Amino acid sequence: MDIAAEELKQRMDSGEKLNIIDVREQYEFDEFNIGAKLIPLGTIQGAIDDLAEWKDEEVIVHCKAGGRSAAARDYMMKNGFTNVRNLVGGMMDWQAKFSK
């Protein structure tokens, strides 16, 4: 159910169309982001209807370290999403591996 930073980066680099949600806060997104759709965890309940077209598609969620995105994944799965994956280690792991 989770996805590693290496797999996600490889798929992004290959140009694959991915549904990625960043559940961090705006200031965190502004500091560093990978181009995901920003939906802070505290607002995901209000945004869930807007994501209905993704219910049966793979959705990848991420945050800073993986905790908030795990909560977002669980919430989305309980609300009918069938394939939600959490980025292991979040942006901390991503930056450690890919930011020079």
C-alpha positions, 0 to 999 in steps of 0.5 A: 500500500505504501510507495518508496521515494525511489519508485515515485521519482522513477515514475515521475521522471518517466512522465507517467500521469500520477495523482499525487496529493500533498497534505502538508501546510501551505508554508511547507509546500512553499518551501519545497514541493514535487508538484503535487496537489496541495490539500492540507490534512485539516481540509481533506474532509471538505475536499474529498468530493472534489477528488471523486474522479480519482476514487478508482485510480491510484492516488499517492499521498505525502507529507513531511515524514509520513504520519499525516499522509497515513491519516489522509490515506486511511480517511480516503480509503474509508470514504471509498477510495480503492488505491491510496498509497502513502509515500514512505518517509515523506518529503524528508526522505525524498529530499535526503535522497534526491536534493543535492 
